[in-house]
Protein backbone atom coordinates (compact mmCIF):
# COMPACT_ATOMS: atom_id res chain seq x y z
CA UNK A 1 0.00 0.00 0.00
CA UNK A 2 1.31 3.42 -0.96
CA UNK A 3 1.64 6.03 1.75
CA UNK A 4 0.92 9.60 0.83
CA UNK A 5 3.10 11.97 2.81
CA UNK A 6 1.83 15.53 3.00
CA UNK A 7 4.40 18.22 3.52
CA UNK A 8 3.16 20.97 5.78
CA UNK A 9 4.19 24.35 4.49
CA UNK A 10 4.94 26.74 7.30
CA UNK A 11 3.32 30.14 7.31
CA UNK A 12 6.04 32.69 6.45
CA UNK A 13 5.11 34.91 9.41
CA UNK A 14 5.11 34.22 13.11
CA UNK A 15 4.18 36.42 16.06
CA UNK A 16 6.38 37.73 18.84
CA UNK A 17 5.33 39.59 21.96
CA UNK A 18 6.69 43.05 22.69
CA UNK A 19 6.35 45.19 25.81
CA UNK A 20 6.04 48.80 24.71
CA UNK A 21 8.84 50.97 26.20
CA UNK A 22 6.43 53.90 26.45
CA UNK A 23 3.07 52.63 27.79
CA UNK A 24 4.40 49.25 29.04
CA UNK A 25 1.48 47.37 27.49
CA UNK A 26 2.10 44.12 25.68
CA UNK A 27 1.35 43.70 21.98
CA UNK A 28 2.16 41.29 19.19
CA UNK A 29 4.02 41.96 15.96
CA UNK A 30 4.98 39.74 13.04
CA UNK A 31 8.38 38.51 11.92
CA UNK A 32 9.43 36.42 8.91
CA UNK A 33 10.66 32.94 9.81
CA UNK A 34 14.49 32.76 9.82
CA UNK A 35 14.40 29.80 7.41
CA UNK A 36 12.72 32.04 4.80
CA UNK A 37 15.05 35.01 5.12
CA UNK A 38 17.45 34.01 2.34
CA UNK A 39 17.64 36.85 -0.19
CA UNK A 40 17.55 36.10 -3.91
CA UNK A 41 19.82 39.10 -4.52
CA UNK A 42 21.29 42.05 -2.62
CA UNK A 43 22.25 45.50 -3.87
CA UNK A 44 25.63 47.04 -3.13
CA UNK A 45 24.13 49.16 -0.32
CA UNK A 46 22.67 46.02 1.35
CA UNK A 47 19.10 46.37 0.07
CA UNK A 48 17.84 42.78 -0.21
CA UNK A 49 15.18 41.17 -2.40
CA UNK A 50 13.16 38.09 -1.44
CA UNK A 51 11.02 35.58 -3.28
CA UNK A 52 8.13 35.74 -0.80
CA UNK A 53 7.67 37.85 2.34
CA UNK A 54 10.24 40.60 2.71
CA UNK A 55 11.63 40.66 6.29
CA UNK A 56 12.31 44.38 5.93
CA UNK A 57 8.54 44.97 5.92
CA UNK A 58 8.47 43.77 9.56
CA UNK A 59 11.49 45.51 11.09
CA UNK A 60 9.43 48.25 12.75
CA UNK A 61 7.23 47.59 15.79
CA UNK A 62 4.19 49.80 16.30
CA UNK A 63 2.38 49.73 19.63
CA UNK A 64 -1.36 49.74 18.79
CA UNK A 65 -2.20 51.19 22.21
CA UNK A 66 -0.12 54.38 22.29
CA UNK A 67 1.56 54.55 18.87
CA UNK A 68 5.15 54.33 20.10
CA UNK A 69 7.20 52.91 17.23
CA UNK A 70 10.63 51.31 17.45
CA UNK A 71 13.00 48.61 16.17
CA UNK A 72 15.03 45.99 18.01
CA UNK A 73 17.94 48.49 18.03
CA UNK A 74 15.94 51.35 19.56
CA UNK A 75 16.12 52.68 23.09
CA UNK A 76 14.59 50.11 25.45
CA UNK A 77 13.81 52.51 28.30
CA UNK A 78 12.62 56.07 27.84
CA UNK A 79 13.54 58.93 30.12
CA UNK A 80 10.81 61.11 31.59
CA UNK A 81 11.75 63.81 29.08
CA UNK A 82 11.50 61.39 26.15
CA UNK A 83 8.12 60.17 27.36
CA UNK A 84 6.83 63.73 27.61
CA UNK A 85 8.14 64.62 24.16
CA UNK A 86 6.51 61.54 22.66
CA UNK A 87 3.13 62.20 24.31
CA UNK A 88 3.12 65.87 23.36
CA UNK A 89 4.06 65.33 19.71
CA UNK A 90 2.57 61.91 18.88
CA UNK A 91 0.86 60.03 21.70
CA UNK A 92 -1.89 62.56 22.40
CA UNK A 93 -2.89 62.50 18.71
CA UNK A 94 -2.65 58.72 18.22
CA UNK A 95 -5.66 56.96 16.71
CA UNK A 96 -5.38 53.24 17.58
CA UNK A 97 -4.47 51.12 14.58
CA UNK A 98 -3.02 47.66 14.07
CA UNK A 99 0.13 46.68 12.19
CA UNK A 100 0.63 43.30 13.84
CA UNK A 101 -0.30 41.01 10.93
CA UNK A 102 0.68 40.81 7.28
CA UNK A 103 1.86 44.16 5.91
CA UNK A 104 1.39 45.55 2.44
CA UNK A 105 4.06 47.79 0.94
CA UNK A 106 1.98 50.84 1.93
CA UNK A 107 1.64 49.65 5.53
CA UNK A 108 5.35 48.83 5.79
CA UNK A 109 6.22 52.32 4.54
CA UNK A 110 3.82 53.82 7.10
CA UNK A 111 5.58 51.93 9.90
CA UNK A 112 8.98 53.21 8.81
CA UNK A 113 7.76 56.79 8.66
CA UNK A 114 6.14 56.42 12.09
CA UNK A 115 9.42 54.96 13.35
CA UNK A 116 11.38 57.87 11.92
CA UNK A 117 8.99 60.41 13.46
CA UNK A 118 9.25 58.77 16.88
CA UNK A 119 13.04 58.52 16.65
CA UNK A 120 13.37 62.20 15.76
CA UNK A 121 10.96 63.32 18.48
CA UNK A 122 12.68 61.45 21.33
CA UNK A 123 16.24 62.07 20.11
CA UNK A 124 17.00 58.45 19.28
CA UNK A 125 20.54 57.21 18.54
CA UNK A 126 21.78 58.52 15.19
CA UNK A 127 22.49 55.00 13.89
CA UNK A 128 18.81 54.10 14.35
CA UNK A 129 17.71 57.26 12.52
CA UNK A 130 20.16 56.59 9.67
CA UNK A 131 18.96 53.01 9.29
CA UNK A 132 15.30 54.06 9.19
CA UNK A 133 16.05 56.65 6.50
CA UNK A 134 17.95 54.08 4.45
CA UNK A 135 15.13 51.54 4.75
CA UNK A 136 12.62 54.16 3.57
CA UNK A 137 14.83 54.73 0.51
CA UNK A 138 14.76 50.95 -0.11
CA UNK A 139 10.99 50.89 0.19
CA UNK A 140 10.78 53.42 -2.63
CA UNK A 141 13.35 51.43 -4.62
CA UNK A 142 11.11 48.36 -4.43
CA UNK A 143 8.41 50.44 -6.14
CA UNK A 144 10.74 52.00 -8.72
CA UNK A 145 10.22 55.52 -7.35
CA UNK A 146 13.71 56.87 -8.10
CA UNK A 147 12.97 60.46 -7.05
CA UNK A 148 11.89 59.53 -3.52
CA UNK A 149 14.58 56.86 -3.26
CA UNK A 150 17.30 59.39 -4.04
CA UNK A 151 15.77 61.90 -1.63
CA UNK A 152 15.93 59.46 1.29
CA UNK A 153 19.33 58.09 0.29
CA UNK A 154 20.66 61.64 0.67
CA UNK A 155 18.99 61.98 4.08
CA UNK A 156 20.45 58.63 5.21
CA UNK A 157 23.90 59.59 3.92
CA UNK A 158 23.87 62.79 5.97
CA UNK A 159 22.78 60.78 8.99
CA UNK A 160 25.48 58.12 8.56
CA UNK A 161 28.11 60.86 8.27
CA UNK A 162 26.87 62.19 11.62
CA UNK A 163 27.24 58.67 13.04
CA UNK A 164 30.86 58.68 11.89
CA UNK A 165 31.45 62.15 13.37
CA UNK A 166 29.96 61.05 16.69
CA UNK A 167 31.63 57.64 16.95
CA UNK A 168 34.87 58.11 15.02
CA UNK A 169 36.33 55.16 13.18
CA UNK A 170 37.58 51.93 14.63
CA UNK A 171 38.52 48.51 13.36
CA UNK A 172 34.84 47.50 13.43
CA UNK A 173 33.56 50.47 11.45
CA UNK A 174 34.67 49.38 7.96
CA UNK A 175 31.04 48.70 7.02
CA UNK A 176 30.08 52.26 7.97
CA UNK A 177 32.92 53.74 5.91
CA UNK A 178 32.04 51.54 2.94
CA UNK A 179 28.36 52.44 3.20
CA UNK A 180 29.09 56.17 3.30
CA UNK A 181 31.23 55.71 0.17
CA UNK A 182 28.53 53.74 -1.60
CA UNK A 183 25.80 56.24 -0.72
CA UNK A 184 28.00 59.04 -2.05
CA UNK A 185 28.40 57.05 -5.27
CA UNK A 186 24.66 56.42 -5.57
CA UNK A 187 23.83 60.09 -4.97
CA UNK A 188 26.40 61.32 -7.52
CA UNK A 189 29.08 62.64 -5.14
CA UNK A 190 31.83 60.75 -6.96
CA UNK A 191 34.89 62.48 -5.48
CA UNK A 192 33.59 61.95 -1.95
CA UNK A 193 32.91 58.29 -2.78
CA UNK A 194 36.55 57.90 -3.87
CA UNK A 195 37.70 59.34 -0.54
CA UNK A 196 35.61 56.99 1.60
CA UNK A 197 36.35 53.83 -0.40
CA UNK A 198 40.06 54.72 -0.26
CA UNK A 199 39.95 54.79 3.53
CA UNK A 200 38.63 51.23 3.69
CA UNK A 201 41.16 49.97 1.14
CA UNK A 202 44.23 51.76 2.50
CA UNK A 203 43.73 51.91 6.28
CA UNK A 204 45.98 49.13 7.62
CA UNK A 205 43.97 48.97 10.86
CA UNK A 206 40.90 47.75 8.96
CA UNK A 207 40.89 43.95 8.78
CA UNK A 208 37.37 43.39 7.46
CA UNK A 209 38.16 41.44 4.28
CA UNK A 210 34.57 41.53 2.99
CA UNK A 211 34.33 45.32 3.21
CA UNK A 212 37.80 45.79 1.71
CA UNK A 213 36.79 43.57 -1.20
CA UNK A 214 33.44 45.39 -1.60
CA UNK A 215 35.22 48.77 -1.56
CA UNK A 216 37.61 47.61 -4.29
CA UNK A 217 34.68 46.38 -6.40
CA UNK A 218 32.74 49.64 -6.01
CA UNK A 219 35.91 51.64 -6.63
CA UNK A 220 36.10 49.95 -10.04
CA UNK A 221 32.40 50.59 -10.71
CA UNK A 222 32.87 54.22 -9.69
CA UNK A 223 35.92 54.64 -11.94
CA UNK A 224 33.93 53.41 -14.95
CA UNK A 225 31.05 55.74 -14.06
CA UNK A 226 33.38 58.72 -13.86
CA UNK A 227 35.03 57.87 -17.19
CA UNK A 228 31.63 57.42 -18.85
CA UNK A 229 30.53 60.87 -17.63
CA UNK A 230 33.87 62.49 -18.61
CA UNK A 231 34.68 63.34 -14.99
CA UNK A 232 38.25 64.24 -14.11
CA UNK A 233 39.67 61.21 -12.28
CA UNK A 234 41.35 61.90 -8.92
CA UNK A 235 45.09 61.27 -8.89
CA UNK A 236 44.79 57.96 -7.06
CA UNK A 237 42.49 56.68 -9.80
CA UNK A 238 44.63 57.78 -12.73
CA UNK A 239 46.79 54.66 -13.00
CA UNK A 240 44.90 52.03 -11.02
CA UNK A 241 41.37 50.78 -10.56
CA UNK A 242 41.57 49.78 -6.91
CA UNK A 243 44.59 51.27 -5.26
C-alpha positions as CSV (number, residue, x, y, z in Angstrom):
1,X,0.0,0.0,0.0
2,X,1.3,3.4,-1.0
3,X,1.6,6.0,1.7
4,X,0.9,9.6,0.8
5,X,3.1,12.0,2.8
6,X,1.8,15.5,3.0
7,X,4.4,18.2,3.5
8,X,3.2,21.0,5.8
9,X,4.2,24.4,4.5
10,X,4.9,26.7,7.3
11,X,3.3,30.1,7.3
12,X,6.0,32.7,6.5
13,X,5.1,34.9,9.4
14,X,5.1,34.2,13.1
15,X,4.2,36.4,16.1
16,X,6.4,37.7,18.8
17,X,5.3,39.6,22.0
18,X,6.7,43.0,22.7
19,X,6.3,45.2,25.8
20,X,6.0,48.8,24.7
21,X,8.8,51.0,26.2
22,X,6.4,53.9,26.4
23,X,3.1,52.6,27.8
24,X,4.4,49.2,29.0
25,X,1.5,47.4,27.5
26,X,2.1,44.1,25.7
27,X,1.3,43.7,22.0
28,X,2.2,41.3,19.2
29,X,4.0,42.0,16.0
30,X,5.0,39.7,13.0
31,X,8.4,38.5,11.9
32,X,9.4,36.4,8.9
33,X,10.7,32.9,9.8
34,X,14.5,32.8,9.8
35,X,14.4,29.8,7.4
36,X,12.7,32.0,4.8
37,X,15.1,35.0,5.1
38,X,17.4,34.0,2.3
39,X,17.6,36.8,-0.2
40,X,17.6,36.1,-3.9
41,X,19.8,39.1,-4.5
42,X,21.3,42.0,-2.6
43,X,22.2,45.5,-3.9
44,X,25.6,47.0,-3.1
45,X,24.1,49.2,-0.3
46,X,22.7,46.0,1.4
47,X,19.1,46.4,0.1
48,X,17.8,42.8,-0.2
49,X,15.2,41.2,-2.4
50,X,13.2,38.1,-1.4
51,X,11.0,35.6,-3.3
52,X,8.1,35.7,-0.8
53,X,7.7,37.8,2.3
54,X,10.2,40.6,2.7
55,X,11.6,40.7,6.3
56,X,12.3,44.4,5.9
57,X,8.5,45.0,5.9
58,X,8.5,43.8,9.6
59,X,11.5,45.5,11.1
60,X,9.4,48.2,12.8
61,X,7.2,47.6,15.8
62,X,4.2,49.8,16.3
63,X,2.4,49.7,19.6
64,X,-1.4,49.7,18.8
65,X,-2.2,51.2,22.2
66,X,-0.1,54.4,22.3
67,X,1.6,54.6,18.9
68,X,5.1,54.3,20.1
69,X,7.2,52.9,17.2
70,X,10.6,51.3,17.5
71,X,13.0,48.6,16.2
72,X,15.0,46.0,18.0
73,X,17.9,48.5,18.0
74,X,15.9,51.3,19.6
75,X,16.1,52.7,23.1
76,X,14.6,50.1,25.4
77,X,13.8,52.5,28.3
78,X,12.6,56.1,27.8
79,X,13.5,58.9,30.1
80,X,10.8,61.1,31.6
81,X,11.8,63.8,29.1
82,X,11.5,61.4,26.1
83,X,8.1,60.2,27.4
84,X,6.8,63.7,27.6
85,X,8.1,64.6,24.2
86,X,6.5,61.5,22.7
87,X,3.1,62.2,24.3
88,X,3.1,65.9,23.4
89,X,4.1,65.3,19.7
90,X,2.6,61.9,18.9
91,X,0.9,60.0,21.7
92,X,-1.9,62.6,22.4
93,X,-2.9,62.5,18.7
94,X,-2.7,58.7,18.2
95,X,-5.7,57.0,16.7
96,X,-5.4,53.2,17.6
97,X,-4.5,51.1,14.6
98,X,-3.0,47.7,14.1
99,X,0.1,46.7,12.2
100,X,0.6,43.3,13.8
101,X,-0.3,41.0,10.9
102,X,0.7,40.8,7.3
103,X,1.9,44.2,5.9
104,X,1.4,45.5,2.4
105,X,4.1,47.8,0.9
106,X,2.0,50.8,1.9
107,X,1.6,49.6,5.5
108,X,5.3,48.8,5.8
109,X,6.2,52.3,4.5
110,X,3.8,53.8,7.1
111,X,5.6,51.9,9.9
112,X,9.0,53.2,8.8
113,X,7.8,56.8,8.7
114,X,6.1,56.4,12.1
115,X,9.4,55.0,13.4
116,X,11.4,57.9,11.9
117,X,9.0,60.4,13.5
118,X,9.2,58.8,16.9
119,X,13.0,58.5,16.6
120,X,13.4,62.2,15.8
121,X,11.0,63.3,18.5
122,X,12.7,61.5,21.3
123,X,16.2,62.1,20.1
124,X,17.0,58.4,19.3
125,X,20.5,57.2,18.5
126,X,21.8,58.5,15.2
127,X,22.5,55.0,13.9
128,X,18.8,54.1,14.4
129,X,17.7,57.3,12.5
130,X,20.2,56.6,9.7
131,X,19.0,53.0,9.3
132,X,15.3,54.1,9.2
133,X,16.1,56.7,6.5
134,X,17.9,54.1,4.5
135,X,15.1,51.5,4.7
136,X,12.6,54.2,3.6
137,X,14.8,54.7,0.5
138,X,14.8,50.9,-0.1
139,X,11.0,50.9,0.2
140,X,10.8,53.4,-2.6
141,X,13.3,51.4,-4.6
142,X,11.1,48.4,-4.4
143,X,8.4,50.4,-6.1
144,X,10.7,52.0,-8.7
145,X,10.2,55.5,-7.4
146,X,13.7,56.9,-8.1
147,X,13.0,60.5,-7.0
148,X,11.9,59.5,-3.5
149,X,14.6,56.9,-3.3
150,X,17.3,59.4,-4.0
151,X,15.8,61.9,-1.6
152,X,15.9,59.5,1.3
153,X,19.3,58.1,0.3
154,X,20.7,61.6,0.7
155,X,19.0,62.0,4.1
156,X,20.4,58.6,5.2
157,X,23.9,59.6,3.9
158,X,23.9,62.8,6.0
159,X,22.8,60.8,9.0
160,X,25.5,58.1,8.6
161,X,28.1,60.9,8.3
162,X,26.9,62.2,11.6
163,X,27.2,58.7,13.0
164,X,30.9,58.7,11.9
165,X,31.5,62.1,13.4
166,X,30.0,61.1,16.7
167,X,31.6,57.6,16.9
168,X,34.9,58.1,15.0
169,X,36.3,55.2,13.2
170,X,37.6,51.9,14.6
171,X,38.5,48.5,13.4
172,X,34.8,47.5,13.4
173,X,33.6,50.5,11.4
174,X,34.7,49.4,8.0
175,X,31.0,48.7,7.0
176,X,30.1,52.3,8.0
177,X,32.9,53.7,5.9
178,X,32.0,51.5,2.9
179,X,28.4,52.4,3.2
180,X,29.1,56.2,3.3
181,X,31.2,55.7,0.2
182,X,28.5,53.7,-1.6
183,X,25.8,56.2,-0.7
184,X,28.0,59.0,-2.0
185,X,28.4,57.1,-5.3
186,X,24.7,56.4,-5.6
187,X,23.8,60.1,-5.0
188,X,26.4,61.3,-7.5
189,X,29.1,62.6,-5.1
190,X,31.8,60.7,-7.0
191,X,34.9,62.5,-5.5
192,X,33.6,62.0,-2.0
193,X,32.9,58.3,-2.8
194,X,36.6,57.9,-3.9
195,X,37.7,59.3,-0.5
196,X,35.6,57.0,1.6
197,X,36.3,53.8,-0.4
198,X,40.1,54.7,-0.3
199,X,40.0,54.8,3.5
200,X,38.6,51.2,3.7
201,X,41.2,50.0,1.1
202,X,44.2,51.8,2.5
203,X,43.7,51.9,6.3
204,X,46.0,49.1,7.6
205,X,44.0,49.0,10.9
206,X,40.9,47.8,9.0
207,X,40.9,43.9,8.8
208,X,37.4,43.4,7.5
209,X,38.2,41.4,4.3
210,X,34.6,41.5,3.0
211,X,34.3,45.3,3.2
212,X,37.8,45.8,1.7
213,X,36.8,43.6,-1.2
214,X,33.4,45.4,-1.6
215,X,35.2,48.8,-1.6
216,X,37.6,47.6,-4.3
217,X,34.7,46.4,-6.4
218,X,32.7,49.6,-6.0
219,X,35.9,51.6,-6.6
220,X,36.1,50.0,-10.0
221,X,32.4,50.6,-10.7
222,X,32.9,54.2,-9.7
223,X,35.9,54.6,-11.9
224,X,33.9,53.4,-14.9
225,X,31.1,55.7,-14.1
226,X,33.4,58.7,-13.9
227,X,35.0,57.9,-17.2
228,X,31.6,57.4,-18.8
229,X,30.5,60.9,-17.6
230,X,33.9,62.5,-18.6
231,X,34.7,63.3,-15.0
232,X,38.3,64.2,-14.1
233,X,39.7,61.2,-12.3
234,X,41.4,61.9,-8.9
235,X,45.1,61.3,-8.9
236,X,44.8,58.0,-7.1
237,X,42.5,56.7,-9.8
238,X,44.6,57.8,-12.7
239,X,46.8,54.7,-13.0
240,X,44.9,52.0,-11.0
241,X,41.4,50.8,-10.6
242,X,41.6,49.8,-6.9
243,X,44.6,51.3,-5.3
